[in-house]
Structure formats: C-alpha cells, structure tokens
Amino acid sequence: MPLTLLLGGARSGKSSLAVARARALAVPVVFLATAEALDAEMEERVSRHRVERDPAWVTVEEPLDLERALAAVPAEGCAIVDCLSLWVANLVQQDLGEEEVVGRSRRAAEAAGSRPGATIAVSNEVGMGVVPEFELGRRYRDALGRVNAAWAAAADEALLVVAGRTLELGAAR
C-alpha cells in the first residue's frame, strides 16, 4: 500500500486530512503520536487532536523510536504518523546531530514505505519562512527540511496542504 506524505503549515488541515483518508480505508488504524505534552497548552492541543480520532483506533505515543513503532503496526492496518515535525524536534532536543536525525528518518521512511498497509505521515513545512535567528532554530529547520525530503522521496504521494486544500507535489527531477 502507498505511503502518503502531507506537508503544510501550522493549522493547514494536514491532520484532519490524514484522519479522513484513514477513515475512508475502512481498515484498522494505528495512530502514531509523536507529541510530548510538556505543558498545559500542548496538552490542550493533544486533547483536540484526540477528539478527531475514531475511538476504535489504537493510539501509540512514540516521541523517539518511529521505526520501531511502525514495525509494530499490524500489516493490514493503516498507520498515521502525526507528526514528523514534532518527532524531529524531540530528536534534536536529545542532542542528536543532523546526520543521525536524517539517518533515523530515512530508515523510518523506508519502513513506512515497505509496509503492506497504508501509511499517512504528517509534517510541517518550515523552510519557506525567514532564517531563524538562533542556532537551535536553524538546526531544527535544516534537519526537518532534509527529513521531509527523505519522506517525500520514499512516498508514493506527497501533497502540500494549504488552508484545507491540497496540491500534489510531483516527483523530483
């Protein structure tokens, strides 16, 4: 089954689209949540996302080992990875270098792309704004850009989501 990558800005409709696509497949769904609710505001965001999910779906909270989490999803089921941008932030906060983050990402993307069931991955596109003022912000932006490129290369379909609308991203030339 295909790997789909949904890229876009914050609050663009990526997660809602992932949920709708998974629901339409009418197969068991495993939601791989990468967020860590470390404060009240983030806990509220996580709670809002939980409400969108079908109560029959399995949620696995995995902030770091995405490759292992993907391997545990039943073959016939759909995996939703929400989201790569928080996963990369978690890895960068572990003081992993960009090459380690990108290497883990490539392995996870290969695992996602080789699953028999569908995988839908969500990520923020952060490379269209200004260059971050601080070194950590630049490291994060650069790592996420490379992670998004690795997942797009492994994906059968990549969509840019803007204001709830999608634009198909063609293959690299």
N, C-alpha and C positions, 0 to 999 in steps of 0.2 A: 504494500500500500504506500501511498505517497507521503512524503514529508512536505509540509507546508510551513512557510515562514511568513509571519505577519509583522511587518515593520511599520513604525509610525511614531508620532509624537505622543506626549502625555495626554490622556483622556481623548484619544482619537477614535476609540471604538475597537481597538485590537482585541481586547479580552472578550468583549461581547460577541465579536465575530467568531472567535475561537470556540466559545461556548455554543453558539448557534450551529456552527459547522459540525461539531462533535455530536450534538443532539440529533442532527439530521441523519447521522450514520446509523443510528439505532443499534449500537453495539455497546458493550460495557466500556466505561470511560474511567481512566485514572488521571486525576488532576495533580500534576507535579508542581507544587507551590514552592517557590524559591525565596519568598519574602520572610524576613525575620521581623516580627513586631516588637521592636525595641523601645517604642514609646507609645503614648496614648493615640497620637494622630495616626501612626502606622497601623495600630491595632484596629482603628476605625476603618481604614482603607481595606484591610484584610477582611474585616467583617462584611463590608459592602460587596466585595468580590464573592464571598461565600454564599451570599443570598442568591446570586445569579446561577449558581450551580444546581444541578439536579441532585436531590438528596440521596438518590441511589448510587451516585458516583462515589468512587473512593478518592480521598484526598491524601496525598503523601507530601509531607513537608520536608523538603530536602534542600537546604541552603548551599551545600557544597559539592556533594558527590552525585552529579546529574547522570553520569554514565552508568553508575550502579543502579540508580533509581529507574532509569529507562530499561535496563536489562530485566528488572523485576516486574515490569508491566506485562500482563498476560498477552500472548501473541495475537489473539483475535481482537483484543481491545484497542481502543483509541487512547493515545497519550496526549495530554495537553501540557505543555511546558510554559508556565507563566510565572516569571518571565526571565529571559536571558539577561536583561539589563540589571536586574537585582542580583542574579547569580554572579555576574561579573563583579558587581560591587562587593559582594560577600568575599569573593576570591581575592580581590585587590586589598580588602581590609585584612586579609590573612597574610599580607605582605608577600604574596606570590608575584613574581616578575611577569612581565607581559608575555614572554615566550612560554612560561608554564601555563598561564591562563589560556593562551591561544592553543597550546597543545591539548589541554583538557577539553577545550571547546571542540577541536577537530575530532577527537575521539568520541565525544558525546554526540556530535552531529552525525558521525558515521554510524554510531549505534542507533540513532533515531532513524536515519535513512535506510537502514537494513532491516528494520522491524517489519514483520508481515502485516501488522495493523497500522492504521494511520497514526501519524504524529503531527500535531499542530503546535508550533513554537511561536511565542510572542516576544518581541523585543522592541525597545525604544531606539529610534534613530536620533543620535545625539551629535552627529558630525556636521549638521547644517547650520549651527549657531556660531557664536564667537568663540575664539580660542579661550579656554578657561584661564583665569588669572593665576591660579595656584597649580603647583606641580602635581599634586594628587588628582586634581580635576583633569589635567592634561593626560596623565597616565590612564585614568579611567576611560576618558573619551577615546583615546587611541586603542586601548585594549578592546573596548566594546565595538569599535569600528571593524577591527580585524575579526572579532568573534562573529559579528553579523555577516561579514563577507564569507567566513567559513561555512556558516549555516546556509547562506544563500547558495553557495556552490554545491552543497550536498542536497539542497531542496529540489523537489520536482516542481514546486510552485512557490514563488515569492511575490507577495503583494505589499504595496505601500498603502497604508490606511490613513486617510486624512478626513477629518470631520465625518466619520462613519462611512465614507466612500472608499472604494478600492481602485488601485491602479496596478495592473500586472507588470511586474518587473521582468523583462526579458533576460535571456542568457547573456553572460559576459561575452564580449567579442575578442 
